Amino acid sequence: LALVTDGLRAEREQKITIDVAYRYFSTPRRKFIIADTPGHEQYTRNMVTGASTANAALILIDARHGVVEQTRRHAFIASLLQIPHLVICINKMDLVGYDEEVYERIRQDFEQFSYKLDVKDVHFIPLSALRGDNVVDKSEHMPWYGGPTLLYYLEHVHIGSDHNFIDCRFPVQYVIRPYSDDFHDYRGYAGRIAGGVFKKGDKVMVLPSGFTSTIARIDTYDGEQEEAFPPISATILLEDDLDISRGDMIVRENNQPHVEQDLEVMVCWFNERPMQLRGKYTILHTTREARCIIKDIRYKLDINTLHRNLEDKDIRMNDIARIAIRTTKPLFFDSYRKNRITGSVIFVDEATNETVGAGMVI
């Protein structure tokens, strides 16, 4: 796999992954995107970037060494990013004689550690990538393992319920006004459904104005639809002509997100310049943009031990910390645990326009 995904010369020379590499493949049942992310602590920001949109995380453990510091670090970051499915691939079983006791010991060690994490679904697969055991076909060398192969698991793992289908959230990205004879009165609000199920005839509210209306029509690339849900991109037309623009959000009147200027955020810092306490940054949240100030650094997290350092306020590249911020205008957000789209933010340096950090709203 490394020969396929490690494309940088430095990666091949050092035999490590440095940057995120995306590879695409498909089977008759599903299409897949592999995001090969680095494991070294020095490239934590790259792993956060690659794993932020994943449905499942595959963590490889060398059967000879068992659960090590890097394993715990990867598992914690996957938990922090709320990746719904965690697959623990205990690799190189051929080098330990396909010993069931080795597999069970590693499984128990990881399970004991995983109790500290917020992980919904953990699955263990013993395999040998070199010899193909339990990768595509069942291994003849491990008759004691009764679970699925890696490919079978990936093809059948249920990801349909990973999205939030309860809380209706539609960040408006663009207002469509064709100004043509065929669509003279067309006024559609385009964007990607971030949560919930929107149907024709639903009563909705627009934030921040608080105006209410009813959905008259839902258009998609495939034509007019009766309903739309995540992760569909759609255009919603309302019965009333309201003042709606990019950055607004369409929600249900009786199910609204938090509308606040003060947020608590877990942030991974990307930039070589340290985070500045009381520093000002541009913050991007869904389709909304604002400015913010770092009010306080609550603590810095040691991702290897999960220890919270309350004294160290020096947040540098690849550090993860909990911070308090205040924005110049209200954001419409949910906790990241509740909705990975409306609960995520990006910090941008106002002077250089560089992305300096990514955060998860608590």
Buried (B, 14 or more C-beta within 10 A) or exposed (E): EEEEBBEEEEBEEEEBBBBBBEEEEEEEEEEBEBBBBBBBEEBBBBBBBBBBBBBBBBBBBBBEEBBEEBBBBBBBBBBBBBBBBBBBBBBBBBEBEBBBEBBBBBBEBBEEBBEEBEBEEBBBBBBBBEBEBBBEEBBEBBEEBEEBBBBBBBBEBEEEEBBBBEBBBBBBBEBEEEEEEEEEEBBBBBBBBBBBEBBBEBEBBBBBEEBEBEBEBBBEEEEEBEBBBBEBEBBBBBEEEBEBEBBBBBBBEEEBBBBEEEBBBBBBBBBEEBBEBEBEBBBBBBBBBBBBBBBEBBBBBBBEEEEEBEEEBEBEBBBBBBBBBBBEEBBBBBBBEBBBBBBBBBBBBEEEEEBBBBBBBB
